[in-house]
Amino acid sequence: MYYPYLRGRQFELIALREYALQYGDKNNIVPIIEPVKKTFNSMKLALPKLINRKVKFALILNPQVGEIDNPQYITEALTVELADQSDWIPAYILANDYENIAIQIEKSGYKDVMLICSDITDSSNIGFENLILSSNIKYIVSKENRTLKRKLSNKGKHLIRLDDSFNPQKRNKDYLVMPEEKFSEEHLYYKEDGYNGFSDYTVIVSDFIEGGAAPWAVAIHLTYKKENNEIWVKHFVSDSNDSIANIQGKFAEASEKAVNFLNLSNIHNNASDELRGYYNNATYPGLGMVKKISIKNHLELINELLNTVE
């Protein structure tokens, strides 16, 4: 099973909505959503679609980035959407506040909780060990950690490996010198390596970055499978990158490269066909929609691969 880690922003949530509508009946994905906005309109649109299509999701109740400084905002704003816990997985990010998290879980009455280990989680701490082995905890998400894997061996927990697979560049135009690179092969080996699932940040930078200035270059990131079923990512970048002018033209340049690759490789899914439509109609959808297409393409690709290998 694949557990993509996404922040709860508009276009990430649109990607999930559209994916659920198209693949809910053949789904191998459980998205992990970290709310980052105090306004929940996009979440209220997305979560019912996931629930209706039986796409289970994990919702982080103590986000570490963004606007939310009180976890109560989340449960109060989404009372209707979170009413049936069989539809979703309560999730908490672990720093070193093990006792506090344990108290929150106990008070909530949540079962089958997900814990997400951060870079400062101390897996040798007795409080951490007591927490992860408690009966309320079912899922543990962590970067590669052999000590943790041994602790959880034969304990009935679901260990999910988190990788930061996307290699970000400082500027979009820097991707011009690295047109493609290996992204992941976890879908092939995660079970063999002792994991119950695998996770990454899709084709988004793992660090939380809000907003930003107008780009000098447009980059479209599309994952695809090699003949050996490894996942690689290609970066399609505009050429007229000397100023911020004519963002529509920059998109046309980048999308032309992307569509040519998709056609030559005979890649067809909902995301790639949407990109073809914008290019063929000479339409600029906005950078948010470009990001949505990249995310949805990645979700569709991994779901297809898991349907093939599992």
C-alpha positions in Angstrom: 0.0 0.0 0.0 1.2 3.5 -0.8 0.8 6.4 1.7 1.6 9.7 -0.1 2.3 12.5 2.3 0.6 15.7 1.2 -0.1 19.1 2.7 -3.7 20.1 2.8 -3.5 22.9 0.2 -6.0 23.5 -2.5 -4.4 21.8 -5.5 -3.1 18.8 -3.5 -6.6 18.3 -2.3 -8.0 18.7 -5.9 -5.6 16.0 -7.0 -6.9 13.7 -4.3 -10.5 14.4 -5.1 -10.1 13.7 -8.8 -8.0 10.6 -8.1 -10.7 9.2 -5.8 -13.4 9.8 -8.3 -11.5 7.9 -11.0 -9.8 5.1 -9.0 -11.8 4.5 -5.9 -12.8 1.0 -6.9 -9.2 0.0 -7.8 -7.3 1.9 -5.1 -4.0 1.1 -3.5 -3.4 4.5 -1.9 -4.0 5.9 1.6 -3.1 9.6 1.5 -1.6 11.2 4.6 -2.9 14.8 4.8 -1.3 17.5 7.0 -3.7 20.4 7.3 -1.9 23.8 6.9 -4.7 26.3 6.5 -7.2 27.6 9.0 -9.8 27.7 6.3 -11.2 24.3 5.6 -13.2 24.8 2.4 -10.9 22.7 0.2 -10.8 20.0 2.9 -14.6 20.0 3.1 -14.8 19.4 -0.6 -12.2 16.7 -0.8 -12.8 14.5 2.2 -16.4 13.5 1.3 -15.2 12.5 -2.1 -12.6 10.3 -0.6 -15.1 8.8 1.9 -17.7 8.2 -0.8 -15.2 6.4 -3.0 -13.9 4.4 0.0 -10.4 5.9 -0.3 -9.2 5.8 3.3 -7.0 8.7 4.4 -4.9 9.6 7.4 -5.4 13.1 8.8 -2.6 14.7 10.9 -4.2 16.2 14.0 -1.1 18.1 15.2 0.4 19.7 12.1 3.9 21.1 12.5 3.8 23.6 9.6 1.3 26.1 8.4 -1.3 28.3 10.1 -2.9 25.8 12.6 -1.6 26.3 16.1 -4.4 24.5 17.9 -5.3 20.9 16.9 -8.9 21.6 18.1 -9.4 23.7 15.0 -9.2 20.6 12.8 -11.7 18.4 14.7 -14.2 21.2 15.2 -14.1 22.4 11.6 -14.4 18.8 10.2 -16.9 17.4 12.7 -19.2 16.0 10.0 -16.4 14.7 7.8 -14.6 12.9 10.6 -17.8 11.5 12.3 -17.1 7.9 11.3 -13.6 6.8 12.2 -13.8 3.8 10.0 -13.4 6.2 7.1 -10.1 7.7 8.2 -6.9 7.2 10.3 -6.1 9.7 13.1 -2.4 10.6 12.8 0.1 12.4 15.0 3.6 13.7 14.2 6.1 12.7 16.9 8.8 15.0 18.1 9.9 14.0 21.6 6.5 14.7 23.3 5.5 11.1 23.7 3.6 11.5 27.0 1.6 14.4 25.6 0.7 12.5 22.4 -0.3 9.4 24.5 -2.6 11.6 26.6 -4.2 13.2 23.5 -4.9 9.7 22.0 -6.3 8.4 25.3 -8.6 11.4 25.7 -9.8 11.2 22.1 -10.7 7.5 22.3 -9.2 7.0 18.8 -8.2 3.5 17.7 -5.8 2.3 15.0 -3.8 5.5 15.2 -0.9 6.5 12.9 2.3 7.9 14.4 4.7 9.7 12.1 8.3 9.9 13.3 10.1 13.1 12.7 13.9 13.7 12.4 14.1 14.3 16.2 12.1 11.3 17.3 14.3 9.3 19.7 13.6 5.6 19.0 15.7 4.6 22.0 13.4 6.5 24.5 11.3 4.3 26.7 8.4 6.7 26.4 8.6 6.2 22.6 8.7 2.5 22.9 5.7 2.4 25.2 3.7 4.6 22.9 4.3 2.7 19.7 3.6 -0.6 21.3 0.3 0.5 22.9 -2.9 -1.1 21.7 -4.3 2.2 20.2 -1.4 2.4 17.7 -1.5 0.5 14.4 0.6 2.5 11.9 4.1 3.8 12.3 5.6 6.0 9.5 9.4 6.5 9.6 12.4 7.0 7.5 14.7 3.9 7.3 15.3 2.9 10.9 16.7 -0.6 11.7 16.3 -0.2 15.4 12.6 0.7 15.0 12.1 -2.2 12.6 13.5 -4.6 15.2 11.3 -3.1 18.0 8.2 -3.7 15.9 9.0 -7.2 14.7 6.1 -9.5 15.2 4.2 -6.8 17.2 1.2 -6.6 14.8 2.0 -3.0 13.8 2.1 -1.6 10.2 5.5 -0.1 9.6 5.6 2.3 6.6 8.8 3.6 5.2 9.0 7.3 4.4 11.4 8.5 1.7 12.1 12.0 0.5 12.5 11.0 -3.1 12.1 14.3 -4.9 15.4 16.1 -5.6 14.6 19.9 -5.4 16.6 22.6 -7.2 16.9 26.2 -6.1 15.5 27.5 -9.4 13.2 25.9 -11.9 15.6 26.5 -14.7 18.2 24.4 -12.9 16.2 21.3 -13.9 17.3 22.0 -17.5 20.7 20.3 -16.8 19.1 17.2 -15.1 16.2 16.2 -17.5 15.5 12.9 -15.7 16.6 11.0 -12.6 15.7 7.9 -10.6 12.8 8.5 -8.2 11.9 5.3 -6.4 11.8 1.5 -6.5 10.1 1.0 -3.1 6.9 -0.4 -4.7 9.0 -3.3 -5.8 10.8 -4.2 -2.6 9.0 -2.7 0.4 7.4 -6.0 1.5 10.6 -7.9 1.0 12.4 -5.3 3.2 9.9 -5.9 6.0 7.5 -2.9 5.5 3.7 -2.9 5.3 3.7 0.2 3.1 5.8 3.0 1.6 5.5 6.7 1.6 6.9 9.8 -0.1 6.1 13.4 -0.7 5.1 12.7 -4.4 6.8 15.2 -6.7 6.6 18.0 -4.2 9.5 19.4 -2.1 9.2 17.9 1.5 10.0 21.3 3.1 6.8 23.4 3.6 7.0 26.5 1.4 4.0 28.8 1.3 3.4 30.9 -1.8 6.3 32.4 -3.6 7.2 34.9 -6.3 6.4 34.6 -10.0 8.8 32.1 -11.5 11.4 32.8 -14.1 10.9 29.3 -15.5 8.1 26.8 -15.6 8.9 23.2 -14.7 6.6 20.2 -15.1 7.6 17.1 -13.1 6.3 13.8 -14.4 7.1 10.4 -13.0 7.0 7.4 -15.2 8.1 3.7 -15.2 11.2 2.3 -16.8 11.1 -1.1 -18.5 12.3 -2.7 -15.2 9.3 -1.0 -13.4 11.6 1.5 -11.5 10.0 4.9 -11.1 11.9 7.8 -12.7 11.0 11.5 -12.9 11.5 13.7 -15.9 11.6 17.5 -15.7 10.2 19.5 -18.6 11.4 23.2 -18.4 10.7 26.3 -20.4 13.5 27.8 -22.4 12.7 31.6 -22.3 13.8 32.1 -18.7 15.4 35.5 -18.7 12.6 37.3 -17.0 9.2 36.7 -15.3 7.3 37.9 -18.3 4.9 35.7 -20.4 4.2 32.9 -18.0 1.7 31.5 -20.5 4.5 31.2 -23.1 6.8 29.5 -20.6 4.0 26.9 -19.9 3.6 26.3 -23.6 7.3 25.6 -24.0 7.4 23.2 -21.0 4.2 21.5 -21.9 5.3 20.9 -25.5 8.3 19.0 -24.2 6.1 17.0 -21.8 3.5 16.1 -24.3 6.1 15.1 -26.9 7.5 12.7 -24.3 4.1 11.4 -23.3 3.2 10.7 -26.9 6.6 9.0 -27.7 6.3 6.9 -24.6 2.6 6.1 -25.2 1.7 7.2 -21.7 -2.0 7.8 -21.2 -3.8 8.4 -17.9 -6.2 11.1 -16.7 -3.4 13.5 -15.7 -1.4 13.2 -18.8 -4.5 13.5 -21.0 -5.4 16.7 -19.1 -2.0 18.1 -19.8 -2.4 17.2 -23.5 -5.7 19.0 -23.6 -4.2 22.3 -22.2 -1.3 22.1 -24.7 -3.5 21.2 -27.7 -5.9 24.0 -26.9 -3.1 26.5 -26.2 -4.6 27.0 -22.8 -2.7 28.1 -19.7 -4.4 26.6 -16.6 -2.3 28.3 -13.9 0.7 26.9 -12.0 -1.5 25.4 -9.3 -3.2 23.1 -11.9 0.3 22.2 -13.3 1.2 21.0 -9.8 -2.1 19.1 -9.5 -1.4 17.3 -12.8 2.1 16.3 -11.6 0.7 15.0 -8.3 -2.2 13.1 -9.9 0.1 11.6 -12.5 2.3 10.2 -9.7 -0.7 8.8 -7.8 -2.1 7.2 -11.0 1.3 5.7 -11.9 1.9 4.1 -8.5 -1.7 2.8 -8.2 -1.3 1.2 -11.6 2.1 -0.4 -10.7 0.6 -1.8 -7.4 -2.3 -3.2 -9.3 0.2 -4.9 -11.5 2.7 -6.3 -8.9 0.4 -7.1 -6.0 
